[in-house]
Amino acid sequence: MSENKLGVCPVCGVKILRGDLVIFSYGAKGNRIKLWERVCQYATKPGCINPHPNSDNNS
């Protein structure tokens, strides 16, 4: 995996850089846990690239 890999969630469009740095379209940068708290827990569409923070699949 590239050190500068950028992922974009197809559901909400948020950008995740280097595996854990989340760039929101509004507000301060955060991490995947903050992303879950602000966005993912409310997403109803399949395809979210940020699994629940307590999931074994969270990388």
Secondary structure in CASP SS format (residue, H / E / C, confidence):
PFRMAT SS
TARGET T0000
AUTHOR 0000-0000-0000
METHOD secondary structure of the structure
MODEL  1
M C 1.00
S C 1.00
E C 1.00
N C 1.00
K C 1.00
L E 1.00
G E 1.00
V E 1.00
C C 1.00
P C 1.00
V C 1.00
C C 1.00
G C 1.00
V C 1.00
K E 1.00
I E 1.00
L E 1.00
R C 1.00
G C 1.00
D C 1.00
L E 1.00
V E 1.00
I E 1.00
F C 1.00
S C 1.00
Y C 1.00
G C 1.00
A C 1.00
K C 1.00
G E 1.00
N C 1.00
R H 1.00
I H 1.00
K H 1.00
L H 1.00
W H 1.00
E H 1.00
R H 1.00
V C 1.00
C H 1.00
Q H 1.00
Y H 1.00
A C 1.00
T C 1.00
K C 1.00
P C 1.00
G C 1.00
C C 1.00
I C 1.00
N C 1.00
P C 1.00
H C 1.00
P C 1.00
N C 1.00
S C 1.00
D C 1.00
N C 1.00
N C 1.00
S C 1.00
END
